[in-house]
Amino acid sequence: MDLSSASDTALWEALQHNNELAFAAIYDRYFNRLYEYAMRLHQHEELVKDTIQELFIKLWTNRHNLSNKVDLRPYLFVALRSTLYNRLRPRRNVTLVAFDQEEHDFLANFSYEQTYINKESQQQQHKQIIAALNQLNSRQKEIIYLRYFEELDYDQIGEIMGISVKGAYKLSARALKSLRDIMQLSAPGLIILLQAYKASLQQAGN
């Protein structure tokens, strides 16, 4: 039974009915995204992998107690954030890297070397957007990543980042304004460049 093309809703319902193939399909669909996001929250690869494994173990163990209707991608991002935070909280006789859910250092270090672009003009544009992105603060980087690279809506982003929908709108607007000021671009021009840069990253990953 191939569930690779099933909707998130169908997979979630099947998971609640003990379908191991649905559980595996959710894991395959979201592991890479969760890994990429978590590595931007904390750059310790083994810890990140262990945290994702812990998240999925809890998901399977608690499958009968899960909410009937969830938006799966933000649900997993929120759960991942919480699980990672709990792992990194200071414990007795243990020194761990500090991780503050609101003021963490979001490590979205965008890199030109990750892209594959043919035209010289596109190369220059992408260098400019990368330089501008890396001048943003951590929260601004994170919301740009979630909104324009993960393509989440503001309800989902607010849930993940622990802020209101209004707060997500305001943070996004400030981040975009900062980018526009740095690059001296109109809003439509900036969005086009962000979309082009995302496309080049996807091309490089294929």
C-alpha positions as a Python dict, from the first residue, in 0.01 Angstrom:
ca = {
    (1, 'M'): (0, 0, 0),
    (2, 'D'): (166, 320, -120),
    (3, 'L'): (76, 621, 94),
    (4, 'S'): (345, 854, -41),
    (5, 'S'): (88, 1059, -234),
    (6, 'A'): (-178, 1059, 39),
    (7, 'S'): (-281, 1389, 194),
    (8, 'D'): (-156, 1490, 537),
    (9, 'T'): (-512, 1455, 666),
    (10, 'A'): (-541, 1098, 536),
    (11, 'L'): (-205, 1005, 685),
    (12, 'W'): (-300, 1153, 1022),
    (13, 'E'): (-628, 962, 1032),
    (14, 'A'): (-452, 639, 933),
    (15, 'L'): (-187, 695, 1202),
    (16, 'Q'): (-461, 721, 1464),
    (17, 'H'): (-586, 384, 1344),
    (18, 'N'): (-249, 213, 1402),
    (19, 'N'): (-135, 225, 1041),
    (20, 'E'): (242, 184, 1052),
    (21, 'L'): (275, 264, 681),
    (22, 'A'): (108, 602, 741),
    (23, 'F'): (349, 667, 1028),
    (24, 'A'): (644, 582, 802),
    (25, 'A'): (504, 806, 527),
    (26, 'I'): (479, 1101, 767),
    (27, 'Y'): (838, 1037, 877),
    (28, 'D'): (965, 1021, 518),
    (29, 'R'): (770, 1330, 416),
    (30, 'Y'): (882, 1555, 701),
    (31, 'F'): (1216, 1432, 835),
    (32, 'N'): (1430, 1647, 603),
    (33, 'R'): (1224, 1961, 668),
    (34, 'L'): (1232, 1906, 1043),
    (35, 'Y'): (1605, 1838, 1031),
    (36, 'E'): (1677, 2154, 830),
    (37, 'Y'): (1465, 2368, 1063),
    (38, 'A'): (1612, 2218, 1382),
    (39, 'M'): (1969, 2264, 1260),
    (40, 'R'): (1893, 2635, 1234),
    (41, 'L'): (1782, 2633, 1597),
    (42, 'H'): (2076, 2433, 1732),
    (43, 'Q'): (2379, 2319, 1532),
    (44, 'H'): (2448, 1986, 1696),
    (45, 'E'): (2364, 1723, 1438),
    (46, 'E'): (2342, 1418, 1663),
    (47, 'L'): (2127, 1602, 1917),
    (48, 'V'): (1898, 1724, 1640),
    (49, 'K'): (1860, 1374, 1497),
    (50, 'D'): (1793, 1230, 1844),
    (51, 'T'): (1533, 1500, 1905),
    (52, 'I'): (1351, 1420, 1582),
    (53, 'Q'): (1357, 1049, 1668),
    (54, 'E'): (1215, 1131, 2013),
    (55, 'L'): (942, 1339, 1850),
    (56, 'F'): (834, 1054, 1623),
    (57, 'I'): (850, 798, 1904),
    (58, 'K'): (613, 1016, 2107),
    (59, 'L'): (391, 1059, 1801),
    (60, 'W'): (351, 683, 1761),
    (61, 'T'): (322, 612, 2134),
    (62, 'N'): (50, 875, 2181),
    (63, 'R'): (-130, 811, 1852),
    (64, 'H'): (-459, 720, 2023),
    (65, 'N'): (-465, 1047, 2220),
    (66, 'L'): (-392, 1283, 1929),
    (67, 'S'): (-632, 1552, 1819),
    (68, 'N'): (-856, 1441, 1535),
    (69, 'K'): (-782, 1742, 1317),
    (70, 'V'): (-440, 1905, 1295),
    (71, 'D'): (-243, 2101, 1041),
    (72, 'L'): (39, 1849, 1026),
    (73, 'R'): (339, 2057, 919),
    (74, 'P'): (308, 2335, 1180),
    (75, 'Y'): (206, 2073, 1437),
    (76, 'L'): (535, 1890, 1383),
    (77, 'F'): (737, 2214, 1383),
    (78, 'V'): (581, 2320, 1714),
    (79, 'A'): (639, 1976, 1865),
    (80, 'L'): (998, 1976, 1743),
    (81, 'R'): (1066, 2319, 1889),
    (82, 'S'): (920, 2212, 2224),
    (83, 'T'): (1108, 1880, 2232),
    (84, 'L'): (1438, 2048, 2148),
    (85, 'Y'): (1381, 2316, 2410),
    (86, 'N'): (1309, 2053, 2676),
    (87, 'R'): (1628, 1868, 2585),
    (88, 'L'): (1837, 2184, 2615),
    (89, 'R'): (1693, 2321, 2938),
    (90, 'P'): (1957, 2334, 3214),
    (91, 'R'): (1947, 2015, 3419),
    (92, 'R'): (2108, 1930, 3749),
    (93, 'N'): (2484, 1872, 3712),
    (94, 'V'): (2456, 1909, 3334),
    (95, 'T'): (2579, 2204, 3130),
    (96, 'L'): (2388, 2246, 2806),
    (97, 'V'): (2390, 2510, 2537),
    (98, 'A'): (2136, 2775, 2625),
    (99, 'F'): (1823, 2778, 2413),
    (100, 'D'): (1561, 3044, 2464),
    (101, 'Q'): (1240, 2984, 2270),
    (102, 'E'): (1192, 3356, 2212),
    (103, 'E'): (1547, 3490, 2183),
    (104, 'H'): (1736, 3197, 2033),
    (105, 'D'): (1991, 3251, 1759),
    (106, 'F'): (1819, 3133, 1442),
    (107, 'L'): (2107, 3018, 1225),
    (108, 'A'): (1969, 3087, 880),
    (109, 'N'): (2303, 3145, 717),
    (110, 'F'): (2200, 3162, 356),
    (111, 'S'): (2475, 3060, 119),
    (112, 'Y'): (2543, 3132, -245),
    (113, 'E'): (2745, 2812, -275),
    (114, 'Q'): (2422, 2614, -225),
    (115, 'T'): (2273, 2753, -545),
    (116, 'Y'): (2318, 2672, -909),
    (117, 'I'): (2248, 2972, -1130),
    (118, 'N'): (2350, 3017, -1490),
    (119, 'K'): (2299, 3381, -1574),
    (120, 'E'): (2548, 3637, -1448),
    (121, 'S'): (2273, 3888, -1364),
    (122, 'Q'): (2095, 3625, -1155),
    (123, 'Q'): (2419, 3547, -975),
    (124, 'Q'): (2460, 3909, -874),
    (125, 'Q'): (2096, 3936, -759),
    (126, 'H'): (2129, 3625, -548),
    (127, 'K'): (2450, 3747, -388),
    (128, 'Q'): (2267, 4066, -293),
    (129, 'I'): (1965, 3888, -142),
    (130, 'I'): (2193, 3652, 53),
    (131, 'A'): (2393, 3942, 195),
    (132, 'A'): (2073, 4123, 291),
    (133, 'L'): (1916, 3816, 454),
    (134, 'N'): (2222, 3763, 667),
    (135, 'Q'): (2192, 4117, 805),
    (136, 'L'): (1853, 4043, 964),
    (137, 'N'): (1818, 3955, 1331),
    (138, 'S'): (1735, 3600, 1440),
    (139, 'R'): (1358, 3643, 1464),
    (140, 'Q'): (1342, 3818, 1128),
    (141, 'K'): (1546, 3541, 965),
    (142, 'E'): (1319, 3278, 1112),
    (143, 'I'): (996, 3434, 992),
    (144, 'I'): (1136, 3492, 643),
    (145, 'Y'): (1244, 3126, 637),
    (146, 'L'): (904, 2999, 751),
    (147, 'R'): (699, 3233, 533),
    (148, 'Y'): (892, 3240, 207),
    (149, 'F'): (1092, 2916, 210),
    (150, 'E'): (850, 2682, 394),
    (151, 'E'): (549, 2879, 259),
    (152, 'L'): (356, 2863, 585),
    (153, 'D'): (67, 3100, 650),
    (154, 'Y'): (61, 3343, 942),
    (155, 'D'): (-162, 3127, 1160),
    (156, 'Q'): (88, 2843, 1127),
    (157, 'I'): (388, 3070, 1181),
    (158, 'G'): (231, 3221, 1491),
    (159, 'E'): (174, 2873, 1631),
    (160, 'I'): (534, 2768, 1561),
    (161, 'M'): (699, 3083, 1691),
    (162, 'G'): (468, 3122, 1989),
    (163, 'I'): (332, 3461, 1885),
    (164, 'S'): (-10, 3590, 1782),
    (165, 'V'): (-117, 3604, 1419),
    (166, 'K'): (-103, 3983, 1446),
    (167, 'G'): (248, 3956, 1587),
    (168, 'A'): (350, 3731, 1298),
    (169, 'Y'): (218, 3985, 1048),
    (170, 'K'): (406, 4266, 1221),
    (171, 'L'): (731, 4069, 1246),
    (172, 'S'): (710, 3971, 880),
    (173, 'A'): (639, 4329, 778),
    (174, 'R'): (940, 4455, 975),
    (175, 'A'): (1163, 4186, 826),
    (176, 'L'): (1053, 4269, 472),
    (177, 'K'): (1096, 4641, 536),
    (178, 'S'): (1449, 4578, 662),
    (179, 'L'): (1528, 4381, 347),
    (180, 'R'): (1375, 4650, 127),
    (181, 'D'): (1577, 4920, 303),
    (182, 'I'): (1898, 4721, 269),
    (183, 'M'): (1840, 4637, -97),
    (184, 'Q'): (1648, 4952, -193),
    (185, 'L'): (1378, 4750, -365),
    (186, 'S'): (1001, 4772, -398),
    (187, 'A'): (793, 4509, -217),
    (188, 'P'): (704, 4319, -539),
    (189, 'G'): (1067, 4324, -652),
    (190, 'L'): (1181, 4180, -320),
    (191, 'I'): (922, 3901, -327),
    (192, 'I'): (1030, 3807, -679),
    (193, 'L'): (1394, 3785, -568),
    (194, 'L'): (1303, 3571, -265),
    (195, 'Q'): (1103, 3335, -485),
    (196, 'A'): (1388, 3311, -735),
    (197, 'Y'): (1638, 3236, -461),
    (198, 'K'): (1414, 2967, -316),
    (199, 'A'): (1377, 2811, -662),
    (200, 'S'): (1754, 2804, -706),
    (201, 'L'): (1794, 2626, -370),
    (202, 'Q'): (1536, 2368, -469),
    (203, 'Q'): (1714, 2316, -800),
    (204, 'A'): (2044, 2266, -622),
    (205, 'G'): (1886, 2011, -391),
    (206, 'N'): (1751, 1797, -674),
}
